[in-house]
Amino acid sequence: MEQQKLPNSTLILVFGIISTVLGCCYGFGGLFGIIALILSPKAKRAYKENPEEYSDYGNVKIGIVLSIIGIVLALIFWGIMIWAIMTFGWETLQDQEKLREAMEQYQ
C-alpha cells in the first residue's frame, strides 16, 4: 500500500518556518504560528488513527515546534515594544535624537 501525505502537513511546516522568521521581524510571525497550531490537530489525529497510511508526520512535528518558537519570539518582540512605549513614550520612539537622549538618561 502506498503511503499518502498527511492533510496540511506541508502547510503546517511552511507556516512554522514563516512564523519563526517573522517572529524576529516585527512580531507578525505569531499569526502564522497560531494558524499552524490550529491546523495541526487534524493531521495528528489522522496519523494516530492510521500511522502506516501516512508518510510525513515529521513535517507536522517540526512545523509545530517552529510555530511555538515563532509565537514565543513574537511575544518577546511585542513585550519589548510595549515596555519601550511605556518607558519612553510613542513620540520619543518616533524621533531618533529624542530616543538617543532618553536611552542615555535611562542608562
N, C-alpha and C positions, 0 to 999 in steps of 0.2 A: 504494500500500500504506500502510495506517495504522500509524503508529509506536505501540509499546506502552511501558509503563513498565518500567524495569529491576526485577528482583526485589529487594525490600527497600530500594530507593533512598530512599523517604521515611522509612523506619525508621532508616536509617543517618544521614540528615540530622537527624532529631529526636534521636537518641541523641547525635550530635555536639554539638547545641545544649545538651542536658541536661548532657553531660559538661563543657562549658565553664562553664556556670552553677554546677554543683555542685562543680566543681574549685576554685572560690573559696570555697565554703561547706563546711567540714568535710572536704574531700578525697574525698568519695564519688563524684565525677564520673569518676574513673579507671575505675570498674567499667563505666559506660556507654560510655566511650571504648574500652575493651578489647572490649566486645561489638560495637560498631560496626566496629572494625577486623577482628574475626573474620568479620563478615557481608560485608564489602566485597569480598574476592577473587572471590566468586561473581558479584557484579554486574559487576565489572571484566572478568572473563573472558567473561561473556555479551556485554558491549558490544564487546569486542575481536574476538569471533568474527563478529558481525553489527552493525556500527555504524549502518547505515541502518535497522535494525529498531527501535532504541530511541531515546527522546526525552530522557530526563532524566539523562544522565551527569553533568551539572553538580552535581546534588544529591549524588551519590556523592562527587565530588571535594571539595565543600565539607564534607560530613559527615566525611570522612577528616581534613581539615585541622583542623576543630573538635575532633575526637576526640583528635588528637595534642596540641592546645593544652590540652584538658581534662586529659589524662593528665599533662602537664608541670606544670600548676597543682596537681593533686593531689599529685604527687611533691614539689613545693616545700612545700606545706602540711604534709605528713607529715614532711618533713625538718626543718622549723621546730619541729614538735611534738616530735619525738624529741630535737632539740637542747635545747628548753626543759625537757623532763623530765629529761634527763641533767644539765643545768646547774643547775636549781633544785630538782628533785625533785617527785614527784607531789603530796605533801602541801602543798607551797608553792603549787603551781598551783591547789589547791582553796580556799585561803584568800586573799582579796584583800589583807588587811593584810600577811600574810607575803610575798606576791608583790611588793607595793609596796616593802617593806623590802629584799627581795632585789634588785630592779631598781635601787634607789638604791645599794646596795653594789656592784652589777655595773658601774655607770657610774663 
